[in-house]
Amino acid sequence: MSVWEDVVGQESAVAAFTAAARAARQAAQQREAQAAAGLAPEEARDGVARPGAASPAGLAMTHAWLVTGPPGSGRSNAARAFAAALQCTGPVPGCGQCKPCRDVMAGSHPDVVRLATEKLIITMEEVKTLIGEAQRRPWTGRWRVILVEDADRMAERTTNVLLKSIEEPPPQTVWLLCTPSADDVLPTIRSRCRLVTLRIPPADAVAELLVRRDGADPELAARAARASQSHIGLARHLATDAGAWDRRRRLLLAPVSLRSVGDAVLAAASLVEAAESEAKEATAERDAREKAELTRALGLESDGKIPAALRAQIRQLEEDQKRRAKRARTDVLDRAMIDLLSFYRDVLTTQMGSDVERVNLDLSEAVDQAARTTSPEQSLARIAAIEECRSRLRSNAAPLLAVEALMVQLRPQAEGR
């Protein structure tokens, strides 16, 4: 099975990455031949274009890549598959069968360094660690690949620290930065990277992936792909979590049933409480395992007293777990915002007389009711309010306050007041 199997609906991106991996293999073989002959490699014959420089005709490889695409398009999967193709030793780059391919896809290859923050921002310390890793020579592979899955979570000052390493990386280092949009990174970073843009995959391709990879029922997979608007992560959640559909239905019907500010406040509290509960459930097992492993490594009894000299390590783990739980809660709330957007998208398309297929076919009655009793301008205002709430949640605003403000704006009786 090729490493590209899970990169669905991205034929042009896969073609670009595959061509680059072939050029990288040729460049590496040429470099090894030159070293064996005692010759210094020449950049003109390196087969690799330097970041920020014009690429000679026919060259498809560079040392810095910016992989963009809407949420759920599979940016991280595509970047990881490209990293595997670069390390591949099989007959075709990205064969998926050789040990380097398997190791990269499993996250255990020593020359592929991956940063996927579980916090709201990537810290300066994390970036400095990456820069140090980028300076190392490959241990077993031909390339040292630095994969940053959430490059848009870096502050401007942090990004500036990264600039020099991306501009002049060691000859065997490749940077892969993933962001939703090219505008999410500084122009100085963007100009030094080759841009690969992913599109929203077709719903049928997402459904096929869920059936093949996750063993989902074909009918349920098709429904989940449509309801998630081809967001792969959300579709998988709907196709594999038995209670996801019921929670989603309650969420989407809640705003249209609000009759007062008090109702809106209660609905917001319920949504945030549910998000915290889901996030805690998702992280509890991992948290307990990590704490047990740390106490065992420190030679402590699981229920024994912790010596003062070791408390700092336990405290650091607990702080990391709190940050991870906060990120998980934010992700759950953001997923709820995307579901709400899909509902009001259906309302707006109905009001405009569009023949576009609805996302929420199972809520057609509620969509029709909302479309009859409100105007397109009000639907647009609600969509803008949801996007504003998403922005506030990502900017570290208090979740309850942000969601309360949203629910007040979504209530049907808010017009004209």
N, C-alpha and C positions, 0 to 999 in steps of 0.2 A: 504494500500500500504506500503510495507516494505521500510525502509530507504535505502536499497541497490538497489532500482529500477534504480537509475541514475548512478550507478557504473557499467558500461557496459564492458563486455569482460574481467573481472578480477575475474574469479571464484576462483582461488587459494588464492588470497588476501582476498576475502570476506570470504572464509572458515577459514582462519587464524584469521581474526578479530572476526568472529562469535564465534569461539572456545574460544578466549581470553575473549570476553564479558560474555560468560557463566561462565568461571572460575572466572572472576571478581565478578559476581553476587554471586557465591558460597562463595567467600572470604568475601564479604561484609556481607552476611547473617551470616557467621561464626563469624565475628568480632562483629556483633550486638548481637548475642547470648552470646558470651563471656562477652560483656559489661553488658548485662542484668543479667548475673550470677555473676558479680563482679570479673571476671577473667581478668588478663592482657593478651592481645593477644600475642601469640608466633609466631615469624617469621616463624618457621618451619611449623606451622599449618595455616599460613596466606593465603595460596593459591596463593601467588604472589611472583614471583622471583624478587630479587633486581637487579637493573641495574648493568651490568658488572659482575654479578655472574652467575655461571652455574645453569641452571634451573633444578630442580628435575624432574624426569620422570612424564609426564602427565600434567605438569603445562603449561598453554598457555598464562598467563598474566604477564606483567611486567610494570614497572612505566615509561619507556621511550621507545618511538618508533620512528623510522626513516622511513618515507614513501617516496619512490623514484619512479621515472618513467619518461619517456620522456615527453616533453611539449605536453599538450592536452590529456594525458592519464587519467586525472581525479584524481590526487593526493589529491587535496583539498577536492573534493567531497567524496572520500573514507575516508579521515581522519575525516571529519565532520560526516559521517554516523557512523563511529566507536565511536565517541564521543556520538552520540545519543544512540547507542546500550549500552554503558556503563551506561547511565542515565536512560535507559528504565525501566519502571515498568510493562510492558505488559507481557503476557504469554511467549513470546519468545523475547530475546534481539534484539532490532532493529525492533520491530513490526510496527513502523510508525504511530500507532493509538493513543497511550497514550499521555498525555500532555507533559511529558518530551521529548519524541521523536519529537513532533511537535514544541516545543519551541527551541530545539537545531537546527533543520533544518531551522527554521525561524530566527535563530540568536539571540534569546531573552532569552535563559536559563542563569540564574545568575551564574551557576557553570561551564560554558564553556566560557573560555576567549580566544578570537581569535585575532591574529595579522596578518593582510594582508597588508603590507605596500604599500602605494601609492607613495612612493619615491624610489629612486634608491638603497638606503641602509637602513638597520634597524639601528637606532641610539642606542648609549649606554643608553640613557635615557629610551627608549622604553623597552630595555631588563631589566633594573633595575626595571621598573614598573611591568613587567611580573614576575620577581623573587618575588616581594612583593605579587603579586596576588597568586603565587604558594604556599605561606606560609599560606594562609587563609584556614580555614576549610570550607567544603562545606556548602552552605546555605540551599539548599533544597534537593539536590541529594546525592548520595553515594560517588561521586568522584568529585574532582576539576580538570578539564581538561584544560590544556594550549595548544592551537593549534597555531603553528607558520607556516603559509602557505609559507613563502619565507625565510626559514632558510639559503639558500645559499646567501642571500643578507646581511649577517652579516660579518663584518670585523673580522680578527683573534682576535684582542684585545677584541672586543665585545663578541665573542664566548667564550673566556676564562672566562669572567665574569659569563656566563651562566653555566659553567661546574660544579661548586659545587652544584648548585640547581638540576641539572640532576643526578649527582652522588649520592646525599643523599637527595631525596625529602621527604616531609612529607608522612606518610603512605597512605593518601587518595588523593594524587596528581598524575596525569598522564600527561606526556609531549608527545605531538605529533608534530614532526618536519617534514616538507615536503621540499624536494629538488629534482631537476632533477636527481642527481646521488649521491651515497654515498660518492664519492670523493669530493663533494662540501662542506662538513663539515670537521672539524679537526678530525684526528684519535682518539683523546681523547674523543670527543663527540660520534663518530661512535661506539667505543668499548663499550660504556655504553648504547647503544640503541639496541632494537631488530629491525632488518631490514625487511621491507616488500616492495618488488619490484613489481611495476605495469608494464604491457606490453602495447604495442600499441594495442588498441582494434580493432577488425575486422571492416571493413568498413560497413558491413551490420548491425552490432550491433549499430554503431553510427547513421546510417540512421534510424533505428527503433526508437532510442531514440529521434531523431529530430521530427519524425512523432508523437510519443506519447506525448512528453513533450511540444513541441513548435508548434504543429499543422502544420508542413511543408508538402508540397506536396510530396508524396512518391518518385516520379521520381526526383524531385529537391533535395530531401534529399539524395538520393543515389549518385547523381552527386556531391553534396557538400561534402559528406563523402569521395568520391574518390579524389576529387580535393584538399582537405585539408590533405590528407594522414592520415585520421582517427584522426586528431586533433579535439577534440570535440568543443573547443571554436571557431576555425576557421570555422568548418563545420556549426555551428550555425549562425555565421556571414554571410556566403554565402547563407544559406537557408532562412534567415529572412530579409536581407538588399537588397532591390530591385536594388540598384545601384552597389552592390559589384562585380558582375560578369563583368560589363563593366569596372570598375576601374581596376580589376585584369587583364583583357585582355590587356588594354592599358599598364599596367606595364610590362607585360611579353613580349610584342612586342617591347617595347621601345629600349632595348639594341641591338637587332639585326638590328635596323634601324639607329643606330648611325654611323656617317661618319667622325667625327672629335672630337677633344678635346672640342671644343666649343659646339658641340651637347651634349656631355657627361655632361658638366657643366650645360647646360640648363635643361637637363633631370633630373639631381640631384636636381636642385632648384625646379623644378615642383613637384618631389616626396616629398621633405621635406615640401613644401608649402601645398600639399594635406594632408600630415600627420598632420600638425599643424591644418588645417581646420577641419579635421575629429575629432581630439582630442578635439578641442574647442567645436565643436558641441555636443560631447558626455558628456562634463563636464559643459557646460554653464548653463543648467537648474538647476543642483545640486548646482552650485556655487551661483546662484541668490537666491535659496531657503535657503541655509545656511546663507547668508548675511542677508536676511530678518528676519530669525528666531533670529539671534544674535542681530540685532538692536531692534527687538521687546522685547527680553529678557532684554536688557539694558535700555528699556524705551525710545528709541529714535524714532524720526520721520524718515521715510525712506529717505526723501530728506532734512532733517534738518542738522544743523551744529553739528559735533561730538565734545563733550568736550575733552579737552586735557587729562583728567584723564582716558578716555575710548578709546583713539586712539590706545593704545598698543594692546588691544584685537581685534580691527578691523584689525590692521596691521598683527597680528599673523594669523588671518583667511585668509587674502589675501596671505600671504607667503605660508601657507599650500595648498591653492588652486593652486598657481603657481607650487609647487612641484608636485601636483597631475596631473596638465596639462602636465608637463614635462614627468612624467611617462607614461601618456596616449599616448603622441607623440612617445615615445620610443617603446611602445607596438605596435603601428600602423606600425612603421618602421620595427620592428622585424617581424611582420606578412608579410610585403612586401618581406623581405629577405627570409622567408620560401617559399613564392610563387616562387621567382626567383630560389631557390634551386630545386624546383619541376620541373621547366622548363629544367634546365641543367641536371638534373637527367634523364629526358626523352631523351635529346640529347645524353647523354653518353650511356644509355642502347641501343639506336638505333645504335650508332657507334660500340658497342661491339657485336651486333647481338643477344641481349637477347630477349627472348619471354615474358618478364615481361610486364604486362598491363601498358599502359601509364597512368600517372596522368592527363595530359592535352589532353584529346581526342579531344577537340574542337580546339586545336592549332596544329593539326598533320602536316599541311602543313609547318608551321613555324619551327616545330621541325625537320622535314625532311630536310628542307633547311639548317638549322644550322648544322645538322649532316653531310651533304654532303660537306659543305664548310669549316669545321674545323676538327681538329683531336681529338682523345680521350684525349691526353695530354693537349690540350688547354681547353677542357671541364673540366678536373680535376682542372686546374689552376683557371678557373672561379669559380668553386664550392669552392675552397680554399679561393678565394678573397671574396666571399659572407660571408663565415664563419668568416673571419677576420673582415669584416665590422660589423657583428653582435657583435663580441667581443668588438670592439671599441665603438659601441653604448651603450653597457652595462657598459662600463668603464667610462662613462661620457664624451666621446669625443664630439667635436662639430659636431652635426648631418650633417650639410651641407658639411663640409670638408670630413667626413667619406664616405658619399654617393657619393660625387664628385670623390674621389679616386676610389671607386668601379666602377662607370660608365665608367671611363677612361679605367679600366682594362677589362670591359665587351665588349667594342666596337669591332666590327668584324675586324677592320683594325689595331688592336693593335698588332697582331702577327708580329714578326720579327722587331719591332721598339724599 
